[in-house]
Amino acid sequence: MTIRTKLCDTLGIEYPIIQGGMAWVATAELAAAVSEAGGLGVIGAGSAPPEVVRNEVRKARALTSKPFGVNVYFMSPFAAEVIEVLTEEKVPVVTTGAGNPGKYIPRLKDAGTKVLSLVASVNLAKRLERAGVDALVAEGMECGGHIGDIATMPLVPQIVDAVEIPVIAAGGFFDGRGLVAALALGASGIQMGTRFICAAECTVHENYKQAVIKARDRDTVVTGRTTGHPVRVLDNKLAREFLALEARCAGAEEIEALGAGRLRAAVVDGDVQYGSLMAGQIAAMVTRVEPAREIIRHIMATAEETLRRLDEIKQ
């Protein structure tokens, strides 16, 4: 049994699985490993300078001949320069978040690049379809990192019904049961971030991986709601300080100052108390570190098992 969707043909990948372009977390090593395993690996540019991103792109190219992508974060001060690098390097896929890529799409298309944009609302999905993106990532509030306010289950079918281009479901996915559910909602594939934090090829500090593995079902919290930029993280001392500031109605400047450099502290330094441990609600299902190829194999095997079970029910 083979699960192949329009997304696979659009991106030139074997399986309809995209690895989230997590800043600091999604390096060339992880992206290349996911692409080699048949999914689409994505480098997270975050707020990195353009030459750092160029080096990651070239490193990925040395590790895989298969398509891979780069996520561009439009709140980065280097976003325009990073786009320039990606067009020069003719990166196969660009995913975008926290902004509208419309003015860059013609240049990216001229470079042969497919453009996927993260959306958390129907209105934004329609606007970006008109702008010319190739597919949309409908990201529910269950995901780690920056989130919207609509859950994946109601968000995905609304966006699917509103646009003609492929939709990728994101937020709350761990195995093939989620993939089949996403396909049932009309999506063409899934994007996963949290599970790939614990890929063997992911270069984050071991403490971060172990924090994800130890997480229980209620161990994520959302900070930053009062600033208009909510973020889902694992509960720790930093998260509780954020929530305390918000409870006393601290200003956005004070809250943002507390967060400065905290993601790097978690990813690079392994600070699990005062680092920002971005992770989705699915973290409780992650129980071990394993190669990206095994993660994707498990997703596809459980998807096929789920489809067989559903076929038995139908009979």
FENWO-V836744 format. One record per pair of residues at least 12 apart in sequence whose C-alpha atoms are under 7 Angstrom apart, sorted by sequence separation. I is the first residue (numbers start at 1). J is the second residue. If there is no record, write none. Layout:
i->(I,I)
j->(J,J)
This chain:
i->(4,31,140,197,220,221,262,263,139,156,169,220,221,242,262,263,220,221,262,263,28,140,219,220,26,27,117,219,223,26,27,116,119,138,26,115,116,117,118,119,120,138,152,169,94,115,116,117,118,119,120,152,168,173,223,24,87,92,93,94,95,96,97,114,115,116,117,118,119,120,167,168,169,170,223,226,18,19,21,23,87,90,92,93,94,95,96,97,116,118,166,167,168,169,170,174,17,18,19,20,21,22,23,24,69,90,91,92,93,94,95,96,166,168,169,170,15,16,17,18,19,21,23,69,70,71,72,73,74,75,90,168,14,15,68,69,70,71,72,73,74,87,13,14,45,67,68,69,70,71,72,73,74,227,13,42,43,44,45,46,69,160,13,40,41,42,43,44,45,46,105,160,28,32,36,40,41,42,43,45,50,120,143,157,27,28,42,47,49,102,138,142,143,156,157,36,46,47,135,136,137,138,139,140,141,142,28,29,32,35,47,50,54,134,135,136,137,138,139,140,28,32,35,50,135,136,137,138,139,35,137,125,129,50,238,122,126,237,238,31,122,126,236,237,238,122,233,234,233,234,233,234,232,233,232,232,21,21,144,12,208,208,220,205,208,204,205,207,204,205,206,208,217,205,207,217,215,216,208,215,213,212,213,213,212,213,213,146,147,146,147,146,147,194,145,146,194,145,144,145,144,194,200,198,199,200,201,195,198,199,200,201,198,199,200,199,172,174,172,173,172,175,176,180,175,176,179,176,177,176,177,175,176,177,145,144,145,144,143,144,143,142,143,142,7,33,20,30,16,17,18,19,20,29,30,16,17,18,19,20,29,16,17,18,19,25,25,25,7,6,7,5,24,25,24,37,37,34,33,34,37,1)
j->(16,43,152,209,232,233,274,275,152,169,182,233,234,255,275,276,234,235,276,277,43,155,234,235,42,43,133,235,239,43,44,133,136,155,44,133,134,135,136,137,138,156,170,187,113,134,135,136,137,138,139,171,187,192,242,44,107,112,113,114,115,116,117,134,135,136,137,138,139,140,187,188,189,190,243,246,39,40,42,44,108,111,113,114,115,116,117,118,137,139,187,188,189,190,191,195,39,40,41,42,43,44,45,46,91,112,113,114,115,116,117,118,188,190,191,192,38,39,40,41,42,44,46,92,93,94,95,96,97,98,113,191,38,39,92,93,94,95,96,97,98,111,38,39,70,92,93,94,95,96,97,98,99,252,39,68,69,70,71,72,95,186,40,67,68,69,70,71,72,73,132,187,56,60,64,68,69,70,71,73,78,148,171,185,56,57,71,76,78,131,167,171,172,185,186,66,76,77,165,166,167,168,169,170,171,172,59,60,63,66,78,81,85,165,166,167,168,169,170,171,60,64,67,82,167,168,169,170,171,68,170,159,163,85,273,158,162,273,274,68,159,163,273,274,275,162,276,277,277,278,278,279,278,279,279,280,70,71,194,67,266,267,281,267,270,267,268,270,268,269,270,272,281,270,272,284,283,284,277,284,283,283,284,286,286,287,288,229,230,230,231,231,232,279,231,232,280,232,232,233,233,283,289,288,289,290,291,286,289,290,291,292,290,291,292,292,280,282,281,282,282,298,299,303,299,300,303,301,302,302,303,302,303,306,278,278,279,279,279,280,280,280,281,281,166,201,191,201,188,189,190,191,192,201,202,189,190,191,192,193,202,190,191,192,193,202,203,204,188,188,189,188,264,267,267,292,293,292,292,293,296,304)
